[in-house]
Amino acid sequence: MKTFVAPFVALFAGLVLGIGLLLSGMANPAKVIAFLDLAGPWDPSLALVMGGAIAVAFPAFTWAKSRTVAWSGDRLQLPTARQIDAPLVLGSLTFGVGWGLAGYCPGPALVSLGMASQPAIVFVVAMGVGMAAHALLTRPKA
Amino acid sequence: MNIAWDAFTPWTSLAGGALIGLAAALLILGSGRIAGISGIVGGLFRPASGDTGWRIAFVVGLLAAPLVWGLFAALPAVQSDAGTATLVIAGLLVGVGTRYGAGCTSGHGVCGLARLSPRSLVATLAFMGAGFVTVYIVRHLAGA
């Protein structure tokens, strides 16, 4: 079901996304925290990152909804989950606390890792441990 | 509210955001996948046959972004003031939280909102709310 082209599309998309994160300022934890600090001198820039991203992605996803196959020939996989449940809310709250503590979310952390930034190395290793823990705790029973 | 006009970067943030949206558009239309970083990376911890190569390729693209940028221009400053203990705790919380919450800033905040998913809207409000509260506590109540 995976085509030969899919990894090349992914490589290019990852590269464009990483450059977008660098250009936008989102790869800089200090700027992320300045956005999250409503009571301090507030830097609203990151609201525009999200706005710009959604403005471009919206027509693409609207189009994607009417398709079942991607340009590569792979199945077009839009999420099917609809339920708003405790894992969604508690998981997202937990993520938000971690995001506020260090100013890294997963994408920017990986981009900073590519810059060999020391704090990003520590953060990404811990994030990997967290993700592995989830995989272990939720693994299908044999 | 006191806006830090000197730090405000409307044009580069808007342009960077547009590139992020373009990457998400490319991945969904080009190869049929959601550009959610936590989902792409998290999937590597439960490898399925034929589903690993594109994930690794995407991560390589992200890691290579600063190298490619560096060929053309000076890299922007990235500044982290967090100590090692904070980084470890934050990393664990982000790793566990994004996997249980099934998405992060990119998967829920960009792709999910762009496809008008109520589930992603709830997730985005939850992590942004928690982020605002956490920074308020750390910066203004704990006096750090």
Interface residues (C-beta under 8 A of the other chain):
Chain A: M1 K2 T3 V5 A6 P7 F8 V9 A10 L11 F12 A13 G14 L15 V16 L17 G18 I19 G20 L21 L22 L23 S24 G25 M26 A27 N28 P29 A30 K31 I33 A34 L36 D37 L38 A39 G40 P41 W42 D43 P44 S45 L46 L48 V49 M50 G51 G52 A53 I54 A55 V56 A57 F58 P59 A60 F61 T62 W63 A64 K65 R67 V69 A70 W71 S72 D74 R75 L76 Q77 L78 P79 A81 R82 Q83 I84 P87 L88 V89 L90 G91 S92 L93 T94 F95 G96 V97 G98 W99 G100 L101 A102 G103 Y104 C105 P106 G107 A109 L110 V111 S112 L113 G114 M115 S117 P119 A120 V122 F123 V124 V125 A126 M127 G128 V129 G130 M131 A132 A133 H134 A135 T138 R139
Chain B: M1 N2 I3 A4 A7 F8 T9 P10 T12 S13 L14 A15 G16 G17 A18 L19 I20 G21 L22 A23 A24 A25 L26 L27 I28 L29 G30 S31 G32 R33 I34 A35 I37 S38 V41 G42 F45 R46 G50 D51 G53 W54 R55 I56 A57 F58 V59 V60 G61 L62 L63 A64 A65 P66 L67 V68 W69 L75 P76 A77 V78 Q79 S80 D81 A82 T84 T86 L87 V88 I89 A90 G91 L92 L93 V94 G95 V96 G97 T98 R99 Y100 G101 A102 G103 C104 T105 S106 H108 G109 V110 C111 G112 L113 A114 R115 S117 P118 R119 V122 A123 T124 A126 F127 M128 G129 A130 G131 F132 V133 T134 V135 Y136 V138 R139 H140
